[in-house]
Amino acid sequence: MALAFYMDHNVPSSITNALRIRGVDVITAYEDNAHELDDAALLNRAMALRRVVFTRDDDFLAEAARRQQAGIPFHGVIYAHQLRVSIGICVSHLELIAKAGEPSDAVNAVLYLPL
């Protein structure tokens, strides 16, 4: 089973659209009417949907680290810096992760792009 992604509100639509063209299962916080949720609530929502959050927001890393330290489960976070990782790299690496990975690979983990 492939990984499914949940894009937070900081992810450009060009990344989401390119992944969809490549057959990757993606929903956005906007589509889910969750774009105004804080990071903790957004991680909870992604967990309920069994999706890995992709973000370019540094603050999201703090919430993921807090959960790791406290033993609070989450379905995973993938992070790419807004200025250091291009849209093309994000798309190609996320496609690889989605198609080669298993949902359990990302649980309670933070992955950084580029791989």
C-alpha positions, 0 to 999 in steps of 0.5 A, spaced: 500 500 500 502 506 498 503 512 502 498 518 502 499 525 503 496 531 507 499 537 504 499 543 510 497 550 507 504 552 506 505 547 500 505 550 493 499 547 489 504 546 484 507 540 488 500 538 489 498 538 482 504 535 480 504 529 485 496 528 482 499 527 475 503 522 477 498 518 481 500 520 488 494 520 493 494 527 496 489 532 499 490 539 502 488 542 508 484 547 504 480 541 501 479 538 508 477 545 510 482 544 515 487 550 513 486 554 519 487 549 524 494 549 528 499 544 527 497 540 533 490 539 530 492 538 523 497 532 525 491 529 529 487 530 523 492 527 518 493 521 523 485 520 523 486 520 515 492 515 516 496 520 512 503 523 512 503 531 513 508 534 508 510 541 510 515 547 508 513 550 515 519 550 520 514 550 526 511 544 524 518 540 526 517 543 533 510 540 534 513 533 531 519 533 536 514 534 542 510 528 540 516 524 539 519 526 546 512 525 549 510 519 546 504 521 542 503 518 536 502 521 529 502 518 522 509 522 520 511 528 517 516 530 511 519 537 511 522 540 506 525 547 507 522 553 502 528 556 500 533 550 500 529 545 496 526 546 489 519 544 487 522 539 482 526 535 488 520 535 492 515 532 487 520 527 485 522 525 492 515 525 495 513 521 489 518 516 490 516 516 498 509 515 496 510 509 491 516 505 494 514 506 502 509 503 506 504 507 511 508 504 517 515 507 514 513 514 516 509 513 523 512 517 529 517 519 524 520 526 521 523 525 514 527 531 511 527 532 503 532 532 499 533 524 501 
